[in-house]
Amino acid sequence: MKAYETTTKVEPAGEIRVRGVPFTPGTEVDVIVTPKRRSPEEFTRAWEQLCQELRGLPHIQNITDEDIQREIDDYRAGR
């Protein structure tokens, strides 16, 4: 399957336009719209900030590796 990736901006009325696609007129296509991906540096900064915020939550301080493993095991067992 051929794929074509491009970027565009959402217009004020909430519409988007994609011009110059490499498909013949009348070709049925699937359309998936996602926000533009962050650069690796932006993603890393956001991830590190989230981790720092989570580690700072008071009730997180007492969670052990055993607690985490037990929760994973319970989830996998459907409990």
PyMOL CGO cylinders between C-alpha atoms (Angstrom):
from pymol import cmd
from pymol.cgo import CYLINDER

trace = [
    CYLINDER, 0.00, 0.00, 0.00, 1.28, 3.42, -0.89, 0.3, 1, 1, 1, 1, 1, 1,
    CYLINDER, 1.28, 3.42, -0.89, 1.26, 5.99, 1.87, 0.3, 1, 1, 1, 1, 1, 1,
    CYLINDER, 1.26, 5.99, 1.87, 1.63, 9.74, 1.62, 0.3, 1, 1, 1, 1, 1, 1,
    CYLINDER, 1.63, 9.74, 1.62, 2.52, 11.87, 4.61, 0.3, 1, 1, 1, 1, 1, 1,
    CYLINDER, 2.52, 11.87, 4.61, 2.36, 15.64, 4.77, 0.3, 1, 1, 1, 1, 1, 1,
    CYLINDER, 2.36, 15.64, 4.77, 1.53, 18.43, 7.19, 0.3, 1, 1, 1, 1, 1, 1,
    CYLINDER, 1.53, 18.43, 7.19, -1.01, 21.22, 7.05, 0.3, 1, 1, 1, 1, 1, 1,
    CYLINDER, -1.01, 21.22, 7.05, -2.73, 23.58, 9.47, 0.3, 1, 1, 1, 1, 1, 1,
    CYLINDER, -2.73, 23.58, 9.47, -6.31, 23.50, 10.67, 0.3, 1, 1, 1, 1, 1, 1,
    CYLINDER, -6.31, 23.50, 10.67, -8.19, 26.43, 9.19, 0.3, 1, 1, 1, 1, 1, 1,
    CYLINDER, -8.19, 26.43, 9.19, -10.35, 28.71, 11.38, 0.3, 1, 1, 1, 1, 1, 1,
    CYLINDER, -10.35, 28.71, 11.38, -13.53, 26.79, 10.48, 0.3, 1, 1, 1, 1, 1, 1,
    CYLINDER, -13.53, 26.79, 10.48, -11.90, 23.55, 11.64, 0.3, 1, 1, 1, 1, 1, 1,
    CYLINDER, -11.90, 23.55, 11.64, -11.17, 22.31, 8.13, 0.3, 1, 1, 1, 1, 1, 1,
    CYLINDER, -11.17, 22.31, 8.13, -7.95, 21.00, 6.62, 0.3, 1, 1, 1, 1, 1, 1,
    CYLINDER, -7.95, 21.00, 6.62, -6.85, 20.80, 3.00, 0.3, 1, 1, 1, 1, 1, 1,
    CYLINDER, -6.85, 20.80, 3.00, -4.32, 18.42, 1.56, 0.3, 1, 1, 1, 1, 1, 1,
    CYLINDER, -4.32, 18.42, 1.56, -3.10, 19.31, -1.92, 0.3, 1, 1, 1, 1, 1, 1,
    CYLINDER, -3.10, 19.31, -1.92, -0.92, 17.45, -4.37, 0.3, 1, 1, 1, 1, 1, 1,
    CYLINDER, -0.92, 17.45, -4.37, -1.58, 13.92, -3.15, 0.3, 1, 1, 1, 1, 1, 1,
    CYLINDER, -1.58, 13.92, -3.15, -0.08, 11.19, -5.38, 0.3, 1, 1, 1, 1, 1, 1,
    CYLINDER, -0.08, 11.19, -5.38, -3.40, 9.41, -6.05, 0.3, 1, 1, 1, 1, 1, 1,
    CYLINDER, -3.40, 9.41, -6.05, -5.63, 9.58, -9.08, 0.3, 1, 1, 1, 1, 1, 1,
    CYLINDER, -5.63, 9.58, -9.08, -8.91, 11.47, -8.79, 0.3, 1, 1, 1, 1, 1, 1,
    CYLINDER, -8.91, 11.47, -8.79, -11.66, 9.24, -7.45, 0.3, 1, 1, 1, 1, 1, 1,
    CYLINDER, -11.66, 9.24, -7.45, -9.31, 7.02, -5.44, 0.3, 1, 1, 1, 1, 1, 1,
    CYLINDER, -9.31, 7.02, -5.44, -10.82, 6.22, -2.04, 0.3, 1, 1, 1, 1, 1, 1,
    CYLINDER, -10.82, 6.22, -2.04, -8.31, 6.96, 0.73, 0.3, 1, 1, 1, 1, 1, 1,
    CYLINDER, -8.31, 6.96, 0.73, -8.14, 6.57, 4.50, 0.3, 1, 1, 1, 1, 1, 1,
    CYLINDER, -8.14, 6.57, 4.50, -7.49, 9.76, 6.44, 0.3, 1, 1, 1, 1, 1, 1,
    CYLINDER, -7.49, 9.76, 6.44, -5.97, 9.88, 9.92, 0.3, 1, 1, 1, 1, 1, 1,
    CYLINDER, -5.97, 9.88, 9.92, -5.42, 13.27, 11.54, 0.3, 1, 1, 1, 1, 1, 1,
    CYLINDER, -5.42, 13.27, 11.54, -3.09, 13.67, 14.53, 0.3, 1, 1, 1, 1, 1, 1,
    CYLINDER, -3.09, 13.67, 14.53, -1.39, 16.68, 16.08, 0.3, 1, 1, 1, 1, 1, 1,
    CYLINDER, -1.39, 16.68, 16.08, 2.08, 17.29, 14.69, 0.3, 1, 1, 1, 1, 1, 1,
    CYLINDER, 2.08, 17.29, 14.69, 4.66, 15.18, 16.47, 0.3, 1, 1, 1, 1, 1, 1,
    CYLINDER, 4.66, 15.18, 16.47, 7.05, 16.88, 18.80, 0.3, 1, 1, 1, 1, 1, 1,
    CYLINDER, 7.05, 16.88, 18.80, 10.74, 16.95, 18.07, 0.3, 1, 1, 1, 1, 1, 1,
    CYLINDER, 10.74, 16.95, 18.07, 12.75, 14.35, 20.01, 0.3, 1, 1, 1, 1, 1, 1,
    CYLINDER, 12.75, 14.35, 20.01, 14.11, 17.12, 22.24, 0.3, 1, 1, 1, 1, 1, 1,
    CYLINDER, 14.11, 17.12, 22.24, 10.63, 18.48, 23.05, 0.3, 1, 1, 1, 1, 1, 1,
    CYLINDER, 10.63, 18.48, 23.05, 9.35, 14.97, 23.77, 0.3, 1, 1, 1, 1, 1, 1,
    CYLINDER, 9.35, 14.97, 23.77, 12.31, 14.25, 26.08, 0.3, 1, 1, 1, 1, 1, 1,
    CYLINDER, 12.31, 14.25, 26.08, 11.81, 17.50, 28.00, 0.3, 1, 1, 1, 1, 1, 1,
    CYLINDER, 11.81, 17.50, 28.00, 8.07, 16.87, 28.42, 0.3, 1, 1, 1, 1, 1, 1,
    CYLINDER, 8.07, 16.87, 28.42, 8.68, 13.25, 29.51, 0.3, 1, 1, 1, 1, 1, 1,
    CYLINDER, 8.68, 13.25, 29.51, 11.33, 14.28, 32.06, 0.3, 1, 1, 1, 1, 1, 1,
    CYLINDER, 11.33, 14.28, 32.06, 9.02, 16.97, 33.45, 0.3, 1, 1, 1, 1, 1, 1,
    CYLINDER, 9.02, 16.97, 33.45, 6.16, 14.49, 33.80, 0.3, 1, 1, 1, 1, 1, 1,
    CYLINDER, 6.16, 14.49, 33.80, 8.42, 11.97, 35.55, 0.3, 1, 1, 1, 1, 1, 1,
    CYLINDER, 8.42, 11.97, 35.55, 9.67, 14.65, 37.93, 0.3, 1, 1, 1, 1, 1, 1,
    CYLINDER, 9.67, 14.65, 37.93, 6.10, 15.72, 38.78, 0.3, 1, 1, 1, 1, 1, 1,
    CYLINDER, 6.10, 15.72, 38.78, 5.03, 12.13, 39.38, 0.3, 1, 1, 1, 1, 1, 1,
    CYLINDER, 5.03, 12.13, 39.38, 8.03, 11.39, 41.60, 0.3, 1, 1, 1, 1, 1, 1,
    CYLINDER, 8.03, 11.39, 41.60, 7.13, 14.46, 43.67, 0.3, 1, 1, 1, 1, 1, 1,
    CYLINDER, 7.13, 14.46, 43.67, 3.63, 13.25, 44.57, 0.3, 1, 1, 1, 1, 1, 1,
    CYLINDER, 3.63, 13.25, 44.57, 3.53, 12.49, 48.31, 0.3, 1, 1, 1, 1, 1, 1,
    CYLINDER, 3.53, 12.49, 48.31, 1.69, 9.17, 48.05, 0.3, 1, 1, 1, 1, 1, 1,
    CYLINDER, 1.69, 9.17, 48.05, 4.20, 7.90, 45.45, 0.3, 1, 1, 1, 1, 1, 1,
    CYLINDER, 4.20, 7.90, 45.45, 7.09, 8.02, 47.91, 0.3, 1, 1, 1, 1, 1, 1,
    CYLINDER, 7.09, 8.02, 47.91, 6.02, 4.79, 49.66, 0.3, 1, 1, 1, 1, 1, 1,
    CYLINDER, 6.02, 4.79, 49.66, 5.45, 2.62, 46.59, 0.3, 1, 1, 1, 1, 1, 1,
    CYLINDER, 5.45, 2.62, 46.59, 7.96, -0.22, 46.33, 0.3, 1, 1, 1, 1, 1, 1,
    CYLINDER, 7.96, -0.22, 46.33, 9.07, -2.29, 43.36, 0.3, 1, 1, 1, 1, 1, 1,
    CYLINDER, 9.07, -2.29, 43.36, 7.16, -5.19, 44.92, 0.3, 1, 1, 1, 1, 1, 1,
    CYLINDER, 7.16, -5.19, 44.92, 3.96, -3.10, 44.96, 0.3, 1, 1, 1, 1, 1, 1,
    CYLINDER, 3.96, -3.10, 44.96, 4.42, -2.34, 41.27, 0.3, 1, 1, 1, 1, 1, 1,
    CYLINDER, 4.42, -2.34, 41.27, 5.10, -5.98, 40.40, 0.3, 1, 1, 1, 1, 1, 1,
    CYLINDER, 5.10, -5.98, 40.40, 2.04, -7.09, 42.39, 0.3, 1, 1, 1, 1, 1, 1,
    CYLINDER, 2.04, -7.09, 42.39, -0.14, -4.63, 40.50, 0.3, 1, 1, 1, 1, 1, 1,
    CYLINDER, -0.14, -4.63, 40.50, 1.24, -5.85, 37.16, 0.3, 1, 1, 1, 1, 1, 1,
    CYLINDER, 1.24, -5.85, 37.16, 0.64, -9.47, 38.15, 0.3, 1, 1, 1, 1, 1, 1,
    CYLINDER, 0.64, -9.47, 38.15, -2.92, -8.69, 39.31, 0.3, 1, 1, 1, 1, 1, 1,
    CYLINDER, -2.92, -8.69, 39.31, -3.67, -6.88, 36.05, 0.3, 1, 1, 1, 1, 1, 1,
    CYLINDER, -3.67, -6.88, 36.05, -2.35, -9.75, 33.96, 0.3, 1, 1, 1, 1, 1, 1,
    CYLINDER, -2.35, -9.75, 33.96, -4.37, -12.21, 36.03, 0.3, 1, 1, 1, 1, 1, 1,
    CYLINDER, -4.37, -12.21, 36.03, -7.54, -10.13, 35.50, 0.3, 1, 1, 1, 1, 1, 1,
    CYLINDER, -7.54, -10.13, 35.50, -7.89, -9.13, 39.15, 0.3, 1, 1, 1, 1, 1, 1,
]
cmd.load_cgo(trace, "trace")
